[in-house]
């Protein structure tokens, strides 16, 4: 499990504390220091299965290739935290929704 996080984000810190408390193995990727490439954004889009407007904080192009370039250039526009687990991913802003996703 990979967690895209920003250490300044309270939701990110809350999720990481939850994962640590449950003893769940995870890797932290501070996406502002290690931004996603455009190819990684495109891969993430397939795993999230959400419209771009639901996992970005600002409007981006509706064209996935263009949006991927925008997000790669400005990673701060991503919602956070994002959890990637194999072939699926979620925006984990609320713990109850994250738990439902884990169990789903």
FENPEKA-V525643 format. One record per residue. N is the residue number from 1. RES is the residue in one small letter. OMEGA is omega as a letter, one per 20 degrees, with the letter a starting at -180 (999 if undefined). BURIAL is b if it has 9 or more other ideal C-beta (glycine too) atoms within 8 Angstrom, else e. Layout:
((N | RES | OMEGA | BURIAL) (N | RES | OMEGA | BURIAL))
//
This chain:
((1 | x | r | b) (2 | x | r | b) (3 | x | r | b) (4 | x | a | b) (5 | x | r | b) (6 | x | a | b) (7 | x | r | e) (8 | x | a | e) (9 | x | a | b) (10 | x | r | e) (11 | x | r | b) (12 | x | r | b) (13 | x | r | b) (14 | x | r | b) (15 | x | a | b) (16 | x | r | b) (17 | x | r | e) (18 | x | a | b) (19 | x | r | b) (20 | x | r | e) (21 | x | r | e) (22 | x | a | e) (23 | x | a | e) (24 | x | r | e) (25 | x | r | e) (26 | x | r | b) (27 | x | r | e) (28 | x | r | e) (29 | x | r | b) (30 | x | a | b) (31 | x | r | b) (32 | x | r | e) (33 | x | r | e) (34 | x | a | e) (35 | x | r | e) (36 | x | r | b) (37 | x | r | e) (38 | x | r | b) (39 | x | r | e) (40 | x | r | b) (41 | x | r | b) (42 | x | r | b) (43 | x | r | e) (44 | x | r | b) (45 | x | r | b) (46 | x | a | e) (47 | x | a | b) (48 | x | a | b) (49 | x | r | e) (50 | x | r | e) (51 | x | a | e) (52 | x | a | b) (53 | x | r | e) (54 | x | r | e) (55 | x | r | b) (56 | x | a | b) (57 | x | r | e) (58 | x | r | e) (59 | x | r | e) (60 | x | r | b) (61 | x | r | e) (62 | x | r | e) (63 | x | a | e) (64 | x | a | e) (65 | x | r | e) (66 | x | r | b) (67 | x | r | b) (68 | x | r | b) (69 | x | r | b) (70 | x | a | b) (71 | x | r | b) (72 | x | a | b) (73 | x | a | e) (74 | x | a | e) (75 | x | a | b) (76 | x | a | e) (77 | x | r | b) (78 | x | r | b) (79 | x | a | b) (80 | x | i | b) (81 | x | r | b) (82 | x | r | b) (83 | x | r | b) (84 | x | a | b) (85 | x | a | e) (86 | x | a | e) (87 | x | r | e) (88 | x | a | e) (89 | x | r | b) (90 | x | r | b) (91 | x | a | b) (92 | x | a | b) (93 | x | a | e) (94 | x | a | e) (95 | x | r | b) (96 | x | r | e) (97 | x | r | b) (98 | x | r | b) (99 | x | r | e) (100 | x | r | e) (101 | x | r | b) (102 | x | a | e) (103 | x | a | e) (104 | x | 999 | e))
//
